[in-house]
Amino acid sequence: MEKKFALFIALTVFTLVTNAQVSNSIARRTHKMDSSAIVKDSAGVRYSYANWHKLIVTGNYTLKVINPGKDSVDEFTLVKMDETAKARMKSFRVPSDESGYIKTGKKLELFSAKDIEGYKIRPKDLEGKVVVLNFWFIKCPPCQEEIPELNKIALSYANNPNVIFIAVALDKKDDLKKFLKDNPFAYHIVDDGKEIAAQYEVKNYPASVILDKEGKVKLHTIGYGPYTLADFTKTIEEVLK
């Protein structure tokens, strides 16, 4: 299975819609950002993935597409946003990708597994509960960067048995335990989850899904950026009612 990690896709959509109003077709096109993207500042200095991505997730910078008229664009300019642009960014929500197996409103068949601590995950035990899923792998930088924010949300529901957080990792158990010693993740961690990810047709990482009490997809996201998780708590509260 091909593994790809994605920068918050809404960043690119937002850039195209606000900075490149050339045509409807261009405004609708999205670009998945990874370590192969060419990102430079206004002086032409190229940034490494680690450096430009850290700036992006602060919410103070965005990427402007260079030559947006081309069919394939992988060069971007790093731009510092003013307060008006940041306000627009905060209010923007990228439409969910409904082309794959995971679709809003679709009931997902849940899997049986054990987490790395031996906790049994069984579909029948999850009936009537809100289930939050995350798909990730250790060598995915955006996956690592979103963990602190995911932890804040998960820990806020630590005393609520009606909300279950499960993170499906592609890595082996020994590698995960080593990583988690210095990077705690407050989800039930399922190791070696390639088959589970394939079952849900997950190809880009990180990916998150919130299921309501009936097991239907209420929200799903791909990638990580400053506002990717903005609607998570709101959505969980809505489906808990």
VEXDREN-2710 file (C-alpha; in Angstrom, 1 decimal):
% VEXDREN-2710
k/r/px/py/pz
1/MET/0.0/0.0/0.0
2/GLU/1.4/3.4/-0.9
3/LYS/1.9/5.7/2.1
4/LYS/1.6/9.4/1.7
5/PHE/1.6/12.1/4.3
6/ALA/-0.3/15.3/3.5
7/LEU/-0.1/18.8/4.7
8/PHE/-3.5/20.2/5.6
9/ILE/-5.2/20.2/2.2
10/ALA/-7.3/23.2/3.1
11/LEU/-4.2/25.4/3.1
12/THR/-3.7/24.8/-0.6
13/VAL/-7.4/25.2/-1.4
14/PHE/-7.5/28.4/0.5
15/THR/-4.5/29.8/-1.3
16/LEU/-6.0/28.9/-4.7
17/VAL/-9.4/30.5/-3.9
18/THR/-8.1/33.7/-2.3
19/ASN/-4.9/34.3/-4.3
20/ALA/-5.4/32.8/-7.7
21/GLN/-8.9/33.7/-8.9
22/VAL/-8.0/32.8/-12.5
23/SER/-10.7/30.3/-13.2
24/ASN/-13.2/28.1/-11.5
25/SER/-11.2/25.0/-12.5
26/ILE/-8.1/26.3/-10.9
27/ALA/-9.9/27.4/-7.8
28/ARG/-11.2/23.9/-7.3
29/ARG/-7.9/22.1/-7.8
30/THR/-6.1/20.9/-4.7
31/HIS/-2.5/19.9/-4.2
32/LYS/-1.2/17.4/-1.6
33/MET/1.9/18.7/0.0
34/ASP/4.8/16.5/1.1
35/SER/8.5/16.6/1.5
36/SER/9.1/16.7/-2.3
37/ALA/7.3/20.1/-2.7
38/ILE/9.5/23.1/-3.6
39/VAL/8.8/25.9/-1.1
40/LYS/10.6/29.3/-1.3
41/ASP/10.2/32.6/0.4
42/SER/9.8/35.9/-1.5
43/ALA/13.6/36.3/-1.7
44/GLY/13.9/32.9/-3.4
45/VAL/15.4/31.0/-0.4
46/ARG/14.3/27.4/-0.4
47/TYR/12.9/25.9/2.8
48/SER/13.2/22.3/3.9
49/TYR/9.9/20.5/4.6
50/ALA/10.5/20.6/8.4
51/ASN/11.1/24.3/8.4
52/TRP/8.2/25.4/6.2
53/HIS/5.8/23.0/7.7
54/LYS/6.5/24.3/11.2
55/LEU/5.7/27.8/10.0
56/ILE/2.5/26.7/8.4
57/VAL/1.1/24.9/11.5
58/THR/1.5/28.1/13.5
59/GLY/-1.4/29.5/11.5
60/ASN/0.6/32.6/10.6
61/TYR/1.8/31.5/7.1
62/THR/0.3/30.1/4.0
63/LEU/1.5/28.8/0.6
64/LYS/0.9/30.6/-2.6
65/VAL/1.0/28.6/-5.8
66/ILE/3.6/29.6/-8.4
67/ASN/2.3/29.6/-12.0
68/PRO/-1.2/28.3/-11.0
69/GLY/-2.3/28.0/-14.6
70/LYS/-0.2/24.8/-15.1
71/ASP/-1.8/21.4/-14.9
72/SER/0.7/20.2/-12.3
73/VAL/2.0/22.6/-9.7
74/ASP/4.5/21.7/-7.0
75/GLU/6.3/25.0/-6.4
76/PHE/5.0/27.4/-3.8
77/THR/5.9/30.7/-2.2
78/LEU/5.8/31.0/1.6
79/VAL/3.7/34.0/2.6
80/LYS/3.1/35.6/6.0
81/MET/-0.5/36.3/6.4
82/ASP/-2.0/39.6/7.8
83/GLU/-4.8/39.5/10.4
84/THR/-7.6/39.6/7.7
85/ALA/-6.1/36.6/5.9
86/LYS/-5.7/34.7/9.1
87/ALA/-9.4/35.4/10.0
88/ARG/-10.4/34.1/6.6
89/MET/-8.3/31.0/7.0
90/LYS/-9.8/30.2/10.4
91/SER/-13.3/30.4/8.9
92/PHE/-12.5/28.2/5.9
93/ARG/-13.3/24.5/6.0
94/VAL/-12.1/22.2/3.2
95/PRO/-14.8/19.9/1.9
96/SER/-14.5/16.3/2.8
97/ASP/-13.1/13.9/0.2
98/GLU/-16.1/11.8/-0.6
99/SER/-14.5/9.8/-3.4
100/GLY/-13.2/6.9/-1.3
101/TYR/-14.6/4.3/1.0
102/ILE/-15.0/6.7/3.9
103/LYS/-18.0/9.0/3.1
104/THR/-19.9/11.3/5.3
105/GLY/-23.1/9.6/6.6
106/LYS/-21.9/6.1/5.6
107/LYS/-21.9/3.4/8.3
108/LEU/-18.5/1.8/8.8
109/GLU/-18.0/-1.8/9.7
110/LEU/-15.6/-1.6/12.7
111/PHE/-12.7/-4.0/13.2
112/SER/-11.7/-6.3/16.0
113/ALA/-8.2/-5.9/17.3
114/LYS/-6.0/-5.5/20.4
115/ASP/-4.1/-2.4/21.3
116/ILE/-0.5/-2.5/22.2
117/GLU/-1.4/-2.8/25.9
118/GLY/-3.7/-5.8/25.3
119/TYR/-7.0/-4.0/25.4
120/LYS/-9.5/-5.8/23.2
121/ILE/-11.4/-3.7/20.6
122/ARG/-14.6/-5.4/19.6
123/PRO/-17.3/-3.9/17.4
124/LYS/-20.1/-5.0/19.8
125/ASP/-18.5/-3.2/22.7
126/LEU/-18.4/0.0/20.6
127/GLU/-22.1/0.0/19.7
128/GLY/-23.8/3.1/20.9
129/LYS/-20.5/4.9/21.5
130/VAL/-18.8/7.8/19.7
131/VAL/-15.7/6.4/18.0
132/VAL/-12.8/8.6/17.0
133/LEU/-10.3/6.9/14.6
134/ASN/-6.8/8.1/13.6
135/PHE/-4.6/6.5/11.0
136/TRP/-0.8/7.3/11.2
137/PHE/2.7/6.0/11.1
138/ILE/5.9/7.0/12.9
139/LYS/7.9/8.4/10.0
140/CYS/5.1/10.7/9.0
141/PRO/6.0/14.3/10.2
142/PRO/2.4/15.7/10.2
143/CYS/1.2/12.6/12.1
144/GLN/3.7/13.3/14.8
145/GLU/2.9/17.0/14.9
146/GLU/-0.8/16.5/15.4
147/ILE/-0.4/14.1/18.4
148/PRO/-0.2/16.9/21.1
149/GLU/-3.5/18.4/19.8
150/LEU/-5.2/14.9/19.5
151/ASN/-4.0/14.3/23.1
152/LYS/-5.7/17.4/24.4
153/ILE/-9.0/16.3/22.8
154/ALA/-8.8/12.7/24.0
155/LEU/-7.8/13.6/27.5
156/SER/-10.7/16.0/27.8
157/TYR/-13.0/12.9/27.4
158/ALA/-10.9/10.6/29.6
159/ASN/-13.7/10.2/32.1
160/ASN/-16.4/9.7/29.5
161/PRO/-16.9/6.0/28.6
162/ASN/-19.1/6.9/25.7
163/VAL/-16.2/8.3/23.6
164/ILE/-13.5/5.9/22.4
165/PHE/-10.3/7.0/20.7
166/ILE/-8.4/4.5/18.6
167/ALA/-5.2/5.2/16.6
168/VAL/-4.3/2.6/13.9
169/ALA/-0.6/2.7/13.3
170/LEU/1.2/1.0/10.4
171/ASP/4.2/0.3/12.5
172/LYS/5.2/-2.8/14.5
173/LYS/4.6/-3.0/18.2
174/ASP/8.2/-2.8/19.3
175/ASP/8.8/0.3/17.2
176/LEU/5.7/2.0/18.5
177/LYS/6.5/1.3/22.2
178/LYS/10.0/2.8/21.7
179/PHE/8.5/5.9/20.0
180/LEU/5.7/6.3/22.5
181/LYS/8.1/6.4/25.5
182/ASP/9.0/10.0/24.4
183/ASN/5.8/10.8/22.5
184/PRO/2.8/9.7/24.5
185/PHE/-0.4/9.2/22.5
186/ALA/-3.6/9.2/24.5
187/TYR/-5.5/6.9/22.1
188/HIS/-5.8/3.1/22.1
189/ILE/-2.9/2.3/19.8
190/VAL/-3.3/-0.6/17.3
191/ASP/-0.1/-1.8/15.8
192/ASP/0.6/-3.3/12.3
193/GLY/-2.6/-1.8/11.0
194/LYS/-1.9/-2.0/7.3
195/GLU/-4.8/-4.3/6.6
196/ILE/-7.2/-2.1/8.6
197/ALA/-6.1/1.0/6.7
198/ALA/-6.5/-0.9/3.4
199/GLN/-10.0/-2.0/4.5
200/TYR/-11.0/1.7/4.7
201/GLU/-8.9/2.7/1.6
202/VAL/-6.8/5.1/3.6
203/LYS/-3.9/6.2/1.4
204/ASN/-2.9/9.6/2.9
205/TYR/-1.8/10.3/6.4
206/PRO/-2.7/11.4/9.0
207/ALA/-6.4/10.6/8.6
208/SER/-9.1/11.0/11.2
209/VAL/-12.7/9.9/11.3
210/ILE/-15.4/10.6/13.9
211/LEU/-18.3/8.1/14.0
212/ASP/-21.6/8.8/15.7
213/LYS/-23.5/6.4/18.0
214/GLU/-24.9/4.5/15.0
215/GLY/-21.4/4.0/13.5
216/LYS/-22.0/6.5/10.7
217/VAL/-19.2/8.9/9.6
218/LYS/-19.9/12.4/11.0
219/LEU/-16.5/14.0/10.1
220/HIS/-13.4/12.9/8.3
221/THR/-10.1/14.7/7.6
222/ILE/-6.8/14.2/5.9
223/GLY/-3.5/15.8/6.7
224/TYR/-2.7/18.3/9.5
225/GLY/-2.5/22.0/9.7
226/PRO/-3.4/24.9/12.1
227/TYR/-7.2/24.4/11.9
228/THR/-7.6/20.7/10.9
229/LEU/-8.9/19.8/14.3
230/ALA/-11.0/22.9/14.8
231/ASP/-14.3/21.1/14.5
232/PHE/-13.4/17.9/16.4
233/THR/-14.7/18.8/19.9
234/LYS/-17.8/20.5/18.4
235/THR/-18.6/17.4/16.3
236/ILE/-18.0/15.0/19.3
237/GLU/-20.4/17.1/21.4
238/GLU/-23.0/17.1/18.7
239/VAL/-23.0/13.3/18.3
240/LEU/-23.0/12.7/22.1
241/LYS/-26.4/14.4/22.4
END
